[in-house]
């Protein structure tokens, strides 16, 4: 039932060793972690055990990046602690007076100032006179520590927040986007005959000659950690005083790699109480895990083969194959990502924790806005709360609302990957949201257009946008779009079994959201579906590729 | 625990109805247990499998270990099972040109000697095959072939450090003893260990091998015809229609095997070679250690064992290479004698009777069977306990 084969696109750094939910090593890991966790759940030791298990899980992928997640965790924990020592209402600060009168009312801030000031000097010294390989990292660190000294000096919550933002986004920027930025800037320099300004490859900045790899799950744990500091800054969560609890919140292994991106106010309180585990935790957890496993192994991996066949060589295929492969990719990524989330929620549930819902049958949405309230819910709500609303949200008129929407989706596209194809994908969705909002203003659209037509329209638009998400390059994406309208109509040779499986799932979803839902609620149907899924997995599972969203 | 206050935490929402309660799960497990236990057993009744006297598992089904176990089950206690790799199976010959066939001829009893060789196997894998799928082989007379080819170099012995990919990796020891050139990841190793113990999983593999070209059903629907540009002949086919309940057999006319095949010819026109094999030391050989464990395993199952060592194609070797080979061959015979295992080390056949270093041609098998059948040691072993 579990995966035997592995061939897929996967994020760098994940190739050496894997502990995916659908692999045997994870089962063994779980068989060790869960019994100990159950035994310790009424003692103080359950939390340290969970922390150790989570760090082990992450370290299995690449032990070097444990330092990264630990660094991000320690820094945000300390920043919030320091923020807690600063007055909530910021007074106007007389910079000159503050600089000439170095007196501190708060001992912690005084210690932070002294520590940060000394650290700045020390790290700056390393940056100047230390090993060459350390210089870039030390220069960046000295700047950060200098900002910390300023934060302590001015008792400014805003500076602490700024440091958290800079630190988390810098990690993300460096590991995920630096090469993209450098390549594009170098392209511009070459175009402008300024090749002398050519920037070095980011790998040259890695200390000790470490390999420049994208750490798995970096976009998820940085966003999760960042949400805590932002929420604390705005007074939405209380400060977490227990480091282990905070560390577990940041690296809780079920959702560490690909979400759902949890909020402190949802997950941290669950770590404050002894986990309560009932029989329902097992039955619900197993139900979620089975559905996730089926989505991943039976559906996503199967669809992936056809998608790869067509997208790896789009010139060789006619319009029907390109359209069907694009639709297949839409389902592949849904099954892959929502399958991961289901398994994550299932594993968390087994331990007595509830993770938030991340997918809610998105291909039944009747509008693009609704689509984003059903697709990757934890990310879209993150962007809503921390990008869209701070930009002004829907305050300030239609133009500003749409501008904010487009900007938010632009950033969301960029979050998914360092490539123009992702930017275009995000922007297309932004435009789609704007267009459906406008359409929904008209009474005709609201009342006369059948629900099914809206659903199919949204699905068609989302599928079109997936072309840019999936294509290997912008040229490939444009080629595919072009060929969809111009290429000959050859037999797509898509397996009928594939179409039947996807059609069954879609039909199930339609039924689930219809008045015939009761048909699915009988014990016979539930048991029948579960038996079918297990048997299908035993007989027909297609390989064991990594999850697509691990690369984000 | 600093704080144990109860905080209202929302329940885990479901967006489908596959939310099973405890009773549902019990029913699911019960149904799966029934299906898992009954299906392979019922399948054996429905699927036609009637091995004839010279039957050998077709090469395409070599990895169908469930079928191998099934092949061993109906063997009569009076029959003699011939175990080994492609030498026993008969890589260059037709089913009626194998060692077991000529032994049957010698004995005058068709079907007395059963060809239970598997093409592509080697001692490390054979040990696994017999350990996990050779359960029915008890209280029988067994001829075990020892092919010294597997000790002819560190690479053949699988004792090199550089990664090697080989057949039947699922059968070799996954963790201990360590095979240095076997670099499968932990998932593959654990998967191999776990799946050995699930009959249903092996039966599923049987379906894939016997009816779907060694592919899972989804992969079979995606299979191409190997041409350029490729065509996908199975895309619109009904997979269930593939399950004909007839196990594939060897082709009636196999262009790759038998006297009429271009491959069926002596290894060299001159009949003399100068190959220098890098014979490994017996006490350091992984394959030999596996062979020893296989001997012990078969004997622990109360089988009466006879080991046939070689005959390896000595004509192929450079003269200075032969003493090392003979030391190794004699070492094998010594160990077998010390452990009271009946054995025979037949003299090398003439050069023209070999297709390569270890595989005889049809006439080679005929001669070997003749020598074996008429050897006193063999006759005494064969007649013992009759």
Interface residues (C-beta under 8 A of the other chain):
Chain A: X1 X2 X3 X4 X6 X17 X18 X23 X24 X25 X27 X28 X44 X241 X242 X266 X269 X270 X272 X273 X274 X279 X280 X282 X283 X284 X286 X287 X288 X290 X291 X298 X302 X305 X306 X309 X316 X345 X349 X354 X355 X357 X359 X360 X361 X493 X494 X495 X496 X497 X498 X508 X509 X512 X517 X520 X521 X523 X525 X526 X527 X529 X530 X531 X533 X534 X535 X538 X539 X540 X541 X542 X543 X544
Chain B: X1 X2 X3 X4 X5 X6 X7 X9 X10 X11 X12 X13 X14 X15 X16 X17 X18 X19 X20 X21 X22 X23 X24 X25 X27 X28 X31 X32 X35 X185 X186 X187 X188 X190 X191 X194 X200 X201 X204 X207 X216 X217 X218 X219 X221 X222 X229 X231 X232 X234 X235 X236 X237 X239
